[in-house]
Amino acid sequence: MKQTWRWFGPTDAISIREIRETGAAGIVSALHHVPAGQVWPVTDIEARQREIETPDGNPSGLTWDVVESLPVSEAIKSKTGPTKRHLAAYKESLQNLAQCGIQTVCYNFMPVLDWTRTDHSYPLPNGGNALRFDLIDFVAFDCFILCRKGAVDDYDPAIVETAMMRFQHLDVSESRNLSDNIVAGLPGANDHWQLDELKHLLEAYAGMTPETLRTNLIDFLTEVIPTAEELGIRLCCHPDDPPFPLLGLPRVMSSMSDYAKVLDAVESPANGATLCTGSLGVATDFDPVEFIKRHGERIHFVHLRNTVRSGASDGDRHSFSEAEHLEGDVDMIATIRALLAEESRRRDQGRPDHDIPMRPDHGHALLSDFDRPTQPGYPLIGRLRGLAELRGAILACT
């Protein structure tokens, strides 16, 4: 697997030179300054490539290997507003990326909220901290801060009662911090919202079923995959994170069967999957080895991270924290073995994409990570530890 590192551009507190020192061989990045639904200009793509390849006028040895993400707008997801114009912009952006030699593009189809956490600095026993999704805190936000209509009916009454008690003990600062963690967006999120904006956006999805959202996703792919295929671009959808409904919004990429429905609906090597072991691994029935056996030939990008379920659950919805990369609820060693076997099959088939790009994801904040403001979930030392552990596991499994 090609070891890559996510970089958020010139505003990232971690420099390209520091990333080079981690031993990573490639960069995962995006043009976060371009709003969803607009074209990524060639000039901006080339500028980002220069920032990666020659950050101080000298070669870094790194290349921009994966786009994460080329965002799918809410207009496309909900099929409201300027859908056709946004689809045309998406295809033009793919053309511009191909012109610059970039062939792997990750995206997601989560309505309104991107990956969601309630705590960006959950304290760990060793003194570090992690990202956490606490179901009680999220229900407190949904029912008593956002006050979404019908929210209390979405949860078990005992969970709502516990969340109400939690809300009653939040002071103004704690309530604002919880809202900011959920609504203001996380690194890589397509958009950042205020509470009033969130309520308005939720209205566009009122009553939308998972079947309708899945149809919208398949329609999007039917429109853009021919362009991607012609350009030699591999699109790969990131799973829902967490892999269950939030705020009454439907989710359609939360399981192996969800992926089967979408990948089978648009049969093309350009229509692929991003395997994120941490996102899918929150579900109790997720089997990464089976996922790779079923969808391996269409996996174009991998996020190797781990989560551990702890705290309150409500049916398929669970509280969880980011775990160490080789710990947690996902068998990372078995996952790596299965991915290496898939790469071997690709080499035997003569596929040019036999080295699957992977990156360590959502590391713990450790040591000097506390000395500078890095993106939540994207510290230097914590991810370096994760990359080193994964690198060792890969070598041991080779």
Order of alpha helices (4+ residues) and beta strands (2+ residues): beta-alpha-beta-alpha-beta-alpha-alpha-beta-beta-beta-alpha-alpha-alpha-alpha-alpha-beta-alpha-beta-alpha-alpha-beta-beta-beta-alpha-beta-alpha
